[in-house]
Amino acid sequence: MEYRCGRASTVFCLQFVAEGWHERLGGSALADSILDRIIPSSYSMKIDGDVSMRQRKRVIKN
């Protein structure tokens, strides 16, 4: 993360809101360091839905 910070894009796809990331990363100084690099310049997109994609588009298994 340190090398990429300010130089390249990084995409995180999670099922958890950003407010809980610190605890999920262990709540340590390392968690602080990671979040200090990604949160200030981040964009967030929340996708809601009642039915999962797997239920809407049945996948045919051979």
C-alpha positions in Angstrom: 0.0 0.0 0.0 2.8 2.4 0.8 4.3 2.1 -2.7 1.0 2.5 -4.4 -0.3 5.4 -2.3 -0.5 8.4 -4.7 0.9 6.5 -7.6 -1.6 3.9 -8.7 -5.3 3.0 -8.3 -6.3 0.2 -5.9 -9.8 -1.3 -5.8 -11.2 -2.9 -2.7 -14.5 -4.9 -3.0 -15.9 -5.7 0.4 -19.2 -6.7 1.9 -18.6 -4.5 5.0 -19.0 -0.7 5.5 -15.8 1.3 6.0 -16.6 2.2 9.6 -15.9 -1.4 10.6 -12.6 -1.9 8.7 -10.3 -0.9 11.5 -11.6 -3.6 13.9 -11.7 -6.2 11.1 -8.0 -5.5 10.3 -7.1 -6.1 13.9 -7.3 -2.6 15.3 -3.5 -2.3 15.3 -1.0 0.4 14.1 -0.8 -1.6 10.8 -4.6 -1.2 10.4 -4.2 2.6 11.1 -1.4 2.8 8.5 -3.5 1.0 5.8 -6.6 3.0 6.4 -4.7 6.3 6.6 -3.6 5.6 3.0 -6.9 4.4 1.5 -9.8 6.2 3.2 -9.0 9.9 2.5 -9.0 9.6 -1.3 -11.6 6.8 -1.5 -14.9 6.6 -3.4 -17.6 4.4 -2.0 -20.5 2.6 -3.8 -23.2 0.8 -1.9 -25.2 -1.7 -3.9 -28.4 -2.9 -2.4 -30.7 -5.7 -3.5 -33.1 -8.3 -2.3 -32.2 -11.2 -4.6 -28.7 -12.4 -5.3 -27.3 -12.6 -8.8 -27.0 -16.4 -8.5 -30.8 -16.6 -7.9 -31.7 -14.3 -10.8 -29.4 -15.9 -13.4 -29.4 -19.6 -12.9 -26.0 -21.0 -13.9 -26.1 -24.2 -15.8 -23.5 -26.6 -14.6 -22.2 -29.4 -16.8 
